[in-house]
Amino acid sequence: MENKDFDNIELRSEKVRHIIGIVPPRLVRTGTVIISLVVVALAIAAYTIHYPITIEAQGEMKGYDSLVIRVPYKYLYLFNEPRSVWVSYEGRSDNEPPSVYSVASHDDRLFAINGSNYFLAKVNVGFDSVKVRPGLKADVRIIVSDRALWQQVFRK
């Protein structure tokens, strides 16, 4: 085989070149509309979907109205402003929504447990509808940020 047959595109007829050279306008419009709709849907999702940033911690009831939370010490700088917490008490169903409270105070003194450093934060539970008792354990999620995804990306 000679290489000149493959390199010479002019060997095709006028009809074949006409079919190869035309892009169907309906296909171009449909593709443009689909891509535009996908971009708009992603923009709407980024604007409306919230992306909460949380800290996982453990807590224990001290008395009937206060919860003491053991927070990793590396997050101490985040407690200069008020924080909300989601509390799931031991023995409650996973289907029940967590209780939501505000952090009342925190103690910036360092203490170590099993080689990890912590500080304590206190939450006033009050007389919630949840039956609590001293010593009851709790899983706590401290809300650092609850902004929409676009706000996280652009730091608004």
N, CA, C and O atoms as a DFTB+ gen file, in Angstrom:
624 C
 N C O
     1  1       0.824      -1.185       0.000
     2  2       0.000       0.000       0.000
     3  2       0.865       1.243       0.000
     4  3       1.914       1.322       0.638
     5  1       0.384       2.171      -0.723
     6  2       1.127       3.410      -0.783
     7  2       0.562       4.400       0.214
     8  3      -0.644       4.423       0.459
     9  1       1.408       5.200       0.775
    10  2       1.034       6.188       1.787
    11  2       0.240       7.338       1.189
    12  3      -0.488       8.015       1.915
    13  1       0.359       7.581      -0.109
    14  2      -0.301       8.734      -0.707
    15  2      -1.812       8.550      -0.785
    16  3      -2.533       9.545      -0.866
    17  1      -2.323       7.316      -0.763
    18  2      -3.769       7.097      -0.769
    19  2      -4.405       7.545       0.547
    20  3      -5.530       8.045       0.551
    21  1      -3.705       7.374       1.647
    22  2      -4.246       7.759       2.947
    23  2      -4.153       9.258       3.196
    24  3      -5.009       9.821       3.878
    25  1      -3.168       9.889       2.674
    26  2      -2.961      11.310       2.914
    27  2      -3.823      12.198       2.023
    28  3      -4.050      13.362       2.355
    29  1      -4.296      11.686       0.926
    30  2      -5.029      12.512      -0.024
    31  2      -6.527      12.409       0.243
    32  3      -7.169      11.446      -0.176
    33  1      -7.081      13.392       0.933
    34  2      -8.505      13.404       1.257
    35  2      -9.332      13.836       0.063
    36  3     -10.549      13.654       0.061
    37  1      -8.712      14.391      -0.930
    38  2      -9.411      14.871      -2.117
    39  2      -9.890      13.719      -2.991
    40  3     -10.564      13.959      -3.993
    41  1      -9.564      12.485      -2.647
    42  2     -10.015      11.353      -3.429
    43  2     -11.511      11.094      -3.249
    44  3     -12.117      10.417      -4.080
    45  1     -12.125      11.623      -2.173
    46  2     -13.543      11.412      -1.924
    47  2     -14.377      12.269      -2.858
    48  3     -13.936      13.307      -3.350
    49  1     -15.581      11.807      -3.085
    50  2     -16.465      12.528      -4.005
    51  2     -17.010      13.788      -3.345
    52  3     -16.840      13.986      -2.141
    53  1     -17.661      14.635      -4.125
    54  2     -18.237      15.882      -3.644
    55  2     -19.357      15.618      -2.639
    56  3     -19.481      16.355      -1.660
    57  1     -20.171      14.589      -2.853
    58  2     -21.266      14.259      -1.947
    59  2     -20.754      13.824      -0.579
    60  3     -21.306      14.230       0.444
    61  1     -19.720      13.013      -0.547
    62  2     -19.141      12.539       0.725
    63  2     -18.546      13.709       1.486
    64  3     -18.745      13.809       2.696
    65  1     -17.829      14.589       0.826
    66  2     -17.260      15.754       1.491
    67  2     -18.354      16.674       2.029
    68  3     -18.178      17.285       3.084
    69  1     -19.461      16.781       1.335
    70  2     -20.577      17.614       1.778
    71  2     -21.196      17.051       3.062
    72  3     -21.508      17.817       3.974
    73  1     -21.378      15.743       3.150
    74  2     -21.955      15.102       4.346
    75  2     -20.998      15.210       5.536
    76  3     -21.443      15.492       6.649
    77  1     -19.730      14.999       5.333
    78  2     -18.736      15.071       6.407
    79  2     -18.599      16.500       6.932
    80  3     -18.374      16.700       8.126
    81  1     -18.729      17.470       6.075
    82  2     -18.484      18.857       6.447
    83  2     -19.614      19.556       7.171
    84  3     -19.390      20.644       7.701
    85  1     -20.819      18.997       7.228
    86  2     -21.965      19.675       7.847
    87  2     -22.242      19.086       9.223
    88  3     -22.378      17.873       9.378
    89  1     -22.323      19.956      10.210
    90  2     -22.732      19.552      11.554
    91  2     -24.219      19.861      11.671
    92  3     -24.633      20.995      11.427
    93  1     -25.031      18.866      12.041
    94  2     -26.475      19.116      12.117
    95  2     -26.799      20.186      13.156
    96  3     -26.373      20.062      14.304
    97  1     -27.550      21.245      12.785
    98  2     -27.835      22.339      13.709
    99  2     -28.678      21.899      14.912
   100  3     -28.510      22.443      16.003
   101  1     -29.558      20.950      14.741
   102  2     -30.374      20.460      15.846
   103  2     -29.490      19.815      16.921
   104  3     -29.729      20.003      18.115
   105  1     -28.484      19.066      16.505
   106  2     -27.569      18.426      17.455
   107  2     -26.780      19.475      18.241
   108  3     -26.588      19.320      19.447
   109  1     -26.328      20.519      17.589
   110  2     -25.576      21.579      18.256
   111  2     -26.461      22.305      19.268
   112  3     -26.036      22.547      20.397
   113  1     -27.691      22.654      18.871
   114  2     -28.609      23.342      19.789
   115  2     -28.958      22.466      20.987
   116  3     -28.951      22.942      22.122
   117  1     -29.260      21.198      20.750
   118  2     -29.613      20.287      21.837
   119  2     -28.458      20.135      22.817
   120  3     -28.667      20.178      24.030
   121  1     -27.260      19.961      22.315
   122  2     -26.088      19.837      23.188
   123  2     -25.842      21.092      23.996
   124  3     -25.502      21.015      25.177
   125  1     -26.012      22.246      23.374
   126  2     -25.825      23.520      24.083
   127  2     -26.861      23.688      25.185
   128  3     -26.530      24.132      26.285
   129  1     -28.114      23.338      24.901
   130  2     -29.179      23.455      25.897
   131  2     -28.920      22.505      27.070
   132  3     -29.081      22.894      28.227
   133  1     -28.529      21.283      26.784
   134  2     -28.270      20.310      27.856
   135  2     -27.124      20.763      28.745
   136  3     -27.237      20.703      29.969
   137  1     -26.039      21.209      28.165
   138  2     -24.893      21.679      28.951
   139  2     -25.271      22.902      29.776
   140  3     -24.863      23.020      30.932
   141  1     -26.044      23.812      29.196
   142  2     -26.491      25.007      29.935
   143  2     -27.376      24.629      31.115
   144  3     -27.228      25.191      32.200
   145  1     -28.295      23.681      30.919
   146  2     -29.165      23.237      32.009
   147  2     -28.378      22.573      33.138
   148  3     -28.692      22.773      34.311
   149  1     -27.375      21.798      32.799
   150  2     -26.538      21.157      33.818
   151  2     -25.778      22.204      34.619
   152  3     -25.692      22.097      35.843
   153  1     -25.228      23.207      33.960
   154  2     -24.485      24.264      34.664
   155  2     -25.420      25.059      35.576
   156  3     -25.056      25.371      36.709
   157  1     -26.619      25.389      35.095
   158  2     -27.589      26.126      35.914
   159  2     -28.021      25.284      37.114
   160  3     -28.125      25.809      38.223
   161  1     -28.273      23.995      36.914
   162  2     -28.660      23.111      38.021
   163  2     -27.552      23.018      39.070
   164  3     -27.839      23.025      40.267
   165  1     -26.306      22.931      38.647
   166  2     -25.186      22.898      39.594
   167  2     -25.059      24.213      40.356
   168  3     -24.756      24.209      41.549
   169  1     -25.286      25.323      39.689
   170  2     -25.222      26.629      40.360
   171  2     -26.332      26.759      41.401
   172  3     -26.090      27.256      42.502
   173  1     -27.532      26.324      41.070
   174  2     -28.645      26.372      42.024
   175  2     -28.368      25.459      43.212
   176  3     -28.634      25.829      44.356
   177  1     -27.842      24.286      42.949
   178  2     -27.521      23.354      44.036
   179  2     -26.444      23.941      44.949
   180  3     -26.560      23.842      46.171
   181  1     -25.416      24.539      44.391
   182  2     -24.355      25.136      45.205
   183  2     -24.871      26.301      46.030
   184  3     -24.345      26.571      47.110
   185  1     -25.882      26.989      45.548
   186  2     -26.443      28.132      46.262
   187  2     -27.381      27.701      47.382
   188  3     -27.479      28.387      48.399
   189  1     -28.070      26.580      47.214
   190  2     -29.094      26.184      48.180
   191  2     -28.660      25.095      49.154
   192  3     -29.166      25.054      50.275
   193  1     -27.757      24.226      48.777
   194  2     -27.352      23.121      49.650
   195  2     -26.396      23.635      50.714
   196  3     -25.381      24.258      50.404
   197  1     -26.728      23.369      51.969
   198  2     -25.860      23.772      53.069
   199  2     -24.830      22.693      53.339
   200  3     -25.111      21.500      53.226
   201  1     -23.648      23.126      53.692
   202  2     -22.531      22.234      53.956
   203  2     -22.041      22.498      55.374
   204  3     -21.148      23.320      55.579
   205  1     -22.626      21.801      56.364
   206  2     -22.214      22.068      57.739
   207  2     -20.833      21.469      58.039
   208  3     -20.528      20.337      57.664
   209  1     -20.028      22.257      58.714
   210  2     -18.734      21.773      59.205
   211  2     -18.897      21.572      60.704
   212  3     -19.250      22.506      61.424
   213  1     -18.642      20.360      61.174
   214  2     -18.872      20.038      62.578
   215  2     -17.646      19.392      63.202
   216  3     -16.758      18.890      62.512
   217  1     -17.626      19.420      64.534
   218  2     -16.597      18.755      65.322
   219  2     -17.282      17.641      66.098
   220  3     -18.286      17.880      66.770
   221  1     -16.757      16.444      66.015
   222  2     -17.292      15.317      66.782
   223  2     -16.638      15.322      68.169
   224  3     -15.422      15.467      68.292
   225  1     -17.459      15.163      69.204
   226  2     -16.936      15.154      70.576
   227  2     -17.819      14.254      71.436
   228  3     -18.876      13.797      71.001
   229  1     -17.364      14.009      72.670
   230  2     -18.107      13.206      73.637
   231  2     -18.489      14.091      74.810
   232  3     -17.755      15.005      75.186
   233  1     -19.646      13.805      75.380
   234  2     -20.112      14.580      76.517
   235  2     -20.665      13.691      77.607
   236  3     -20.935      12.508      77.400
   237  1     -20.828      14.295      78.785
   238  2     -21.392      13.572      79.920
   239  2     -22.198      14.550      80.756
   240  3     -21.770      15.678      80.998
   241  1     -23.370      14.107      81.193
   242  2     -24.228      14.943      82.023
   243  2     -23.619      15.087      83.408
   244  3     -23.230      14.099      84.032
   245  1     -23.540      16.307      83.878
   246  2     -23.106      16.625      85.245
   247  2     -24.295      17.288      85.910
   248  3     -24.587      18.456      85.655
   249  1     -24.965      16.560      86.742
   250  2     -26.205      17.059      87.318
   251  2     -27.325      16.847      86.312
   252  3     -27.161      16.132      85.323
   253  1     -28.473      17.480      86.578
   254  2     -29.625      17.300      85.699
   255  2     -29.771      18.403      84.652
   256  3     -30.632      18.313      83.777
   257  1     -28.949      19.432      84.732
   258  2     -29.150      20.546      83.817
   259  2     -27.907      20.995      83.066
   260  3     -27.962      22.009      82.370
   261  1     -26.793      20.291      83.175
   262  2     -25.594      20.717      82.438
   263  2     -24.881      19.519      81.820
   264  3     -24.805      18.434      82.396
   265  1     -24.377      19.763      80.649
   266  2     -23.631      18.759      79.891
   267  2     -22.208      19.278      79.721
   268  3     -22.002      20.409      79.280
   269  1     -21.228      18.449      80.071
   270  2     -19.825      18.812      79.909
   271  2     -19.284      18.037      78.710
   272  3     -19.387      16.813      78.635
   273  1     -18.706      18.792      77.777
   274  2     -18.217      18.203      76.524
   275  2     -16.703      18.229      76.518
   276  3     -16.080      19.236      76.854
   277  1     -16.121      17.104      76.131
   278  2     -14.671      16.975      75.989
   279  2     -14.336      17.208      74.517
   280  3     -14.626      16.371      73.663
   281  1     -13.721      18.360      74.232
   282  2     -13.443      18.776      72.856
   283  2     -11.937      18.685      72.603
   284  3     -11.154      19.119      73.448
   285  1     -11.509      18.132      71.461
   286  2     -10.074      18.123      71.140
   287  2      -9.487      19.532      71.199
   288  3     -10.084      20.487      70.701
   289  1      -8.323      19.645      71.809
   290  2      -7.715      20.953      72.097
   291  2      -7.378      21.745      70.837
   292  3      -7.309      22.973      70.884
   293  1      -7.169      21.068      69.722
   294  2      -6.820      21.789      68.495
   295  2      -7.944      22.691      67.996
   296  3      -7.712      23.544      67.140
   297  1      -9.175      22.514      68.524
   298  2     -10.308      23.341      68.114
   299  2     -10.589      24.486      69.077
   300  3     -11.631      25.132      68.961
   301  1      -9.708      24.755      70.008
   302  2      -9.942      25.806      70.997
   303  2     -10.150      27.172      70.342
   304  3     -10.980      27.954      70.806
   305  1      -9.421      27.465      69.288
   306  2      -9.528      28.778      68.635
   307  2     -10.923      29.024      68.048
   308  3     -11.278      30.175      67.793
   309  1     -11.706      27.995      67.832
   310  2     -13.048      28.145      67.260
   311  2     -14.090      28.564      68.293
   312  3     -15.222      28.876      67.926
   313  1     -13.734      28.577      69.562
   314  2     -14.695      28.872      70.614
   315  2     -14.646      30.323      71.071
   316  3     -15.099      30.633      72.173
   317  1     -14.110      31.209      70.256
   318  2     -14.117      32.637      70.568
   319  2     -15.472      33.267      70.261
   320  3     -15.732      34.399      70.668
   321  1     -16.319      32.563      69.563
   322  2     -17.668      33.042      69.272
   323  2     -18.662      31.946      69.654
   324  3     -18.275      30.786      69.797
   325  1     -19.925      32.295      69.819
   326  2     -20.925      31.304      70.260
   327  2     -21.054      30.146      69.261
   328  3     -20.981      30.336      68.047
   329  1     -21.245      28.962      69.804
   330  2     -21.394      27.761      68.983
   331  2     -22.656      27.016      69.379
   332  3     -23.069      27.039      70.538
   333  1     -23.263      26.355      68.401
   334  2     -24.405      25.484      68.653
   335  2     -23.925      24.045      68.647
   336  3     -22.928      23.713      68.006
   337  1     -24.650      23.188      69.372
   338  2     -24.295      21.770      69.424
   339  2     -25.540      20.928      69.176
   340  3     -26.648      21.284      69.578
   341  1     -25.326      19.803      68.505
   342  2     -26.359      18.782      68.340
   343  2     -25.986      17.663      69.280
   344  3     -24.869      17.150      69.218
   345  1     -26.900      17.272      70.155
   346  2     -26.608      16.272      71.179
   347  2     -27.518      15.069      70.984
   348  3     -28.740      15.200      70.931
   349  1     -26.902      13.893      70.879
   350  2     -27.635      12.622      70.841
   351  2     -27.265      11.865      72.107
   352  3     -26.111      11.480      72.297
   353  1     -28.238      11.658      72.960
   354  2     -27.986      11.004      74.236
   355  2     -27.923       9.487      74.070
   356  3     -28.549       8.905      73.184
   357  1     -27.149       8.881      74.948
   358  2     -27.006       7.438      74.994
   359  2     -28.381       6.801      75.249
   360  3     -29.143       7.275      76.091
   361  1     -28.680       5.754      74.534
   362  2     -29.926       5.034      74.747
   363  2     -31.093       5.537      73.911
   364  3     -32.169       4.939      73.936
   365  1     -30.903       6.613      73.180
   366  2     -31.979       7.110      72.314
   367  2     -31.889       6.460      70.940
   368  3     -30.814       6.047      70.506
   369  1     -33.001       6.375      70.280
   370  2     -33.064       5.785      68.951
   371  2     -32.309       6.668      67.951
   372  3     -32.253       7.889      68.096
   373  1     -31.738       6.030      66.947
   374  2     -31.041       6.786      65.899
   375  2     -32.016       7.594      65.041
   376  3     -31.613       8.543      64.368
   377  1     -33.287       7.223      65.065
   378  2     -34.290       7.930      64.262
   379  2     -34.732       9.231      64.905
   380  3     -35.285      10.094      64.223
   381  1     -34.503       9.393      66.201
   382  2     -34.913      10.613      66.891
   383  2     -33.958      11.753      66.540
   384  3     -32.746      11.552      66.473
   385  1     -34.497      12.931      66.320
   386  2     -33.613      14.066      65.997
   387  2     -32.796      14.461      67.230
   388  3     -33.262      14.323      68.361
   389  1     -31.576      14.953      67.003
   390  2     -30.762      15.372      68.149
   391  2     -31.310      16.641      68.787
   392  3     -32.001      17.431      68.144
   393  1     -30.991      16.818      70.051
   394  2     -31.340      18.057      70.744
   395  2     -30.324      19.119      70.361
   396  3     -29.149      18.811      70.164
   397  1     -30.766      20.366      70.253
   398  2     -29.878      21.460      69.844
   399  2     -29.768      22.458      70.990
   400  3     -30.779      22.928      71.510
   401  1     -28.535      22.779      71.382
   402  2     -28.262      23.716      72.470
   403  2     -27.169      24.683      72.028
   404  3     -26.613      24.558      70.937
   405  1     -26.875      25.641      72.888
   406  2     -25.759      26.559      72.675
   407  2     -24.701      26.310      73.733
   408  3     -25.014      25.949      74.868
   409  1     -23.450      26.506      73.355
   410  2     -22.354      26.357      74.319
   411  2     -22.408      27.553      75.258
   412  3     -22.357      28.703      74.820
   413  1     -22.512      27.268      76.570
   414  2     -22.608      28.333      77.570
   415  2     -21.236      28.898      77.913
   416  3     -21.072      30.111      78.040
   417  1     -20.255      28.018      78.064
   418  2     -18.905      28.466      78.416
   419  2     -17.907      27.375      78.049
   420  3     -18.276      26.239      77.754
   421  1     -16.651      27.748      78.077
   422  2     -15.597      26.749      77.879
   423  2     -14.403      27.114      78.752
   424  3     -14.187      28.277      79.092
   425  1     -13.646      26.099      79.098
   426  2     -12.460      26.242      79.928
   427  2     -11.259      25.906      79.066
   428  3     -11.142      24.778      78.587
   429  1     -10.356      26.868      78.857
   430  2      -9.252      26.642      77.928
   431  2      -8.069      25.909      78.537
   432  3      -7.009      25.820      77.917
   433  1      -8.238      25.381      79.749
   434  2      -7.147      24.597      80.341
   435  2      -7.018      23.253      79.627
   436  3      -8.011      22.605      79.297
   437  1      -5.792      22.861      79.404
   438  2      -5.470      21.629      78.701
   439  2      -5.478      20.452      79.674
   440  3      -4.949      20.563      80.780
   441  1      -6.068      19.336      79.278
   442  2      -5.893      18.097      80.016
   443  2      -5.771      16.964      79.007
   444  3      -6.306      17.034      77.900
   445  1      -5.055      15.918      79.413
   446  2      -4.745      14.817      78.504
   447  2      -5.444      13.541      78.953
   448  3      -5.509      13.226      80.141
   449  1      -5.962      12.821      77.969
   450  2      -6.551      11.504      78.206
   451  2      -5.998      10.571      77.134
   452  3      -6.189      10.796      75.939
   453  1      -5.311       9.520      77.579
   454  2      -4.736       8.527      76.665
   455  2      -3.885       9.167      75.568
   456  3      -3.956       8.760      74.409
   457  1      -3.099      10.144      75.926
   458  2      -2.191      10.785      74.982
   459  2      -2.829      11.834      74.088
   460  3      -2.138      12.424      73.258
   461  1      -4.123      12.086      74.228
   462  2      -4.792      13.114      73.428
   463  2      -5.142      14.304      74.310
   464  3      -5.502      14.129      75.474
   465  1      -5.039      15.509      73.767
   466  2      -5.299      16.732      74.528
   467  2      -6.722      17.234      74.292
   468  3      -7.231      17.202      73.171
   469  1      -7.356      17.701      75.380
   470  2      -8.738      18.165      75.329
   471  2      -8.904      19.427      76.162
   472  3      -8.048      19.769      76.977
   473  1     -10.027      20.115      75.942
   474  2     -10.502      21.146      76.842
   475  2     -11.995      20.893      77.044
   476  3     -12.598      20.114      76.306
   477  1     -12.585      21.543      78.030
   478  2     -13.981      21.296      78.360
   479  2     -14.865      22.458      77.930
   480  3     -14.491      23.623      78.061
   481  1     -16.038      22.124      77.418
   482  2     -17.066      23.103      77.100
   483  2     -18.316      22.696      77.861
   484  3     -18.584      21.508      78.040
   485  1     -19.082      23.688      78.310
   486  2     -20.278      23.410      79.106
   487  2     -21.512      23.882      78.354
   488  3     -21.521      24.957      77.754
   489  1     -22.567      23.046      78.398
   490  2     -23.847      23.345      77.776
   491  2     -24.914      23.266      78.846
   492  3     -24.996      22.285      79.585
   493  1     -25.731      24.304      78.926
   494  2     -26.862      24.270      79.848
   495  2     -28.040      23.609      79.145
   496  3     -28.591      24.141      78.180
   497  1     -28.408      22.452      79.644
   498  2     -29.482      21.682      79.037
   499  2     -30.830      22.170      79.525
   500  3     -31.803      22.160      78.772
   501  1     -30.899      22.594      80.765
   502  2     -32.178      23.009      81.335
   503  2     -33.062      21.795      81.535
   504  3     -32.569      20.679      81.698
   505  1     -34.341      22.008      81.524
   506  2     -35.264      20.897      81.685
   507  2     -35.854      20.568      80.324
   508  3     -36.969      20.970      79.989
   509  1     -35.084      19.836      79.562
   510  2     -35.485      19.426      78.225
   511  2     -36.502      18.288      78.335
   512  3     -36.642      17.667      79.389
   513  1     -37.195      18.029      77.252
   514  2     -38.160      16.934      77.254
   515  2     -37.469      15.578      77.310
   516  3     -38.112      14.563      77.578
   517  1     -36.165      15.555      77.058
   518  2     -35.402      14.320      77.115
   519  2     -35.119      14.001      78.574
   520  3     -34.709      14.871      79.343
   521  1     -35.338      12.759      78.945
   522  2     -35.057      12.359      80.324
   523  2     -33.560      12.156      80.471
   524  3     -32.984      11.237      79.888
   525  1     -32.936      13.023      81.257
   526  2     -31.498      12.950      81.472
   527  2     -31.233      12.708      82.949
   528  3     -32.062      13.005      83.809
   529  1     -30.062      12.165      83.214
   530  2     -29.642      11.919      84.589
   531  2     -28.131      12.120      84.659
   532  3     -27.450      12.015      83.639
   533  1     -27.610      12.399      85.814
   534  2     -26.159      12.560      85.935
   535  2     -25.422      11.305      85.474
   536  3     -25.820      10.181      85.782
   537  1     -24.344      11.522      84.733
   538  2     -23.530      10.414      84.239
   539  2     -23.935       9.904      82.866
   540  3     -23.235       9.068      82.295
   541  1     -25.046      10.386      82.322
   542  2     -25.506       9.949      81.006
   543  2     -24.519      10.428      79.935
   544  3     -24.158      11.604      79.900
   545  1     -24.097       9.529      79.081
   546  2     -23.149       9.853      78.007
   547  2     -23.898      10.422      76.804
   548  3     -25.080      10.140      76.606
   549  1     -23.205      11.216      76.015
   550  2     -23.802      11.826      74.832
   551  2     -22.769      11.947      73.720
   552  3     -21.590      12.203      73.966
   553  1     -23.236      11.758      72.502
   554  2     -22.429      12.057      71.320
   555  2     -22.794      13.468      70.894
   556  3     -23.972      13.801      70.762
   557  1     -21.774      14.298      70.678
   558  2     -21.998      15.712      70.419
   559  2     -21.363      16.101      69.095
   560  3     -20.244      15.693      68.782
   561  1     -22.094      16.894      68.326
   562  2     -21.562      17.496      67.103
   563  2     -21.642      19.001      67.282
   564  3     -22.730      19.569      67.376
   565  1     -20.496      19.633      67.329
   566  2     -20.422      21.083      67.499
   567  2     -20.407      21.713      66.113
   568  3     -19.570      21.372      65.277
   569  1     -21.323      22.620      65.880
   570  2     -21.457      23.234      64.558
   571  2     -20.482      24.401      64.446
   572  3     -20.608      25.402      65.151
   573  1     -19.523      24.259      63.564
   574  2     -18.543      25.311      63.324
   575  2     -19.074      26.275      62.268
   576  3     -18.951      27.492      62.408
   577  1     -19.659      25.727      61.221
   578  2     -20.174      26.544      60.134
   579  2     -21.339      25.810      59.482
   580  3     -21.296      24.594      59.301
   581  1     -22.372      26.554      59.136
   582  2     -23.513      25.977      58.439
   583  2     -23.874      26.884      57.262
   584  3     -24.997      27.373      57.145
   585  1     -22.895      27.086      56.411
   586  2     -23.093      27.964      55.265
   587  2     -23.366      27.135      54.014
   588  3     -23.106      25.932      53.983
   589  1     -23.887      27.788      52.996
   590  2     -24.133      27.120      51.718
   591  2     -22.792      26.809      51.058
   592  3     -21.763      27.405      51.376
   593  1     -22.838      25.867      50.141
   594  2     -21.617      25.413      49.480
   595  2     -20.900      26.553      48.764
   596  3     -19.672      26.623      48.814
   597  1     -21.630      27.449      48.098
   598  2     -20.973      28.559      47.387
   599  2     -20.298      29.497      48.380
   600  3     -19.270      30.092      48.058
   601  1     -20.856      29.641      49.588
   602  2     -20.238      30.507      50.599
   603  2     -18.948      29.871      51.119
   604  3     -17.986      30.579      51.415
   605  1     -18.921      28.542      51.231
   606  2     -17.700      27.859      51.654
   607  2     -16.597      28.033      50.614
   608  3     -15.441      28.285      50.955
   609  1     -16.965      27.895      49.353
   610  2     -15.970      27.968      48.281
   611  2     -15.406      29.395      48.146
   612  3     -14.197      29.580      48.003
   613  1     -16.293      30.394      48.193
   614  2     -15.862      31.766      47.973
   615  2     -15.620      32.535      49.261
   616  3     -15.353      33.735      49.208
   617  1     -15.703      31.883      50.415
   618  2     -15.409      32.479      51.744
   619  2     -16.211      33.732      52.010
   620  3     -15.667      34.716      52.510
   621  1     -17.491      33.719      51.688
   622  2     -18.356      34.881      51.928
   623  2     -18.865      34.858      53.344
   624  3     -19.611      35.751      53.747
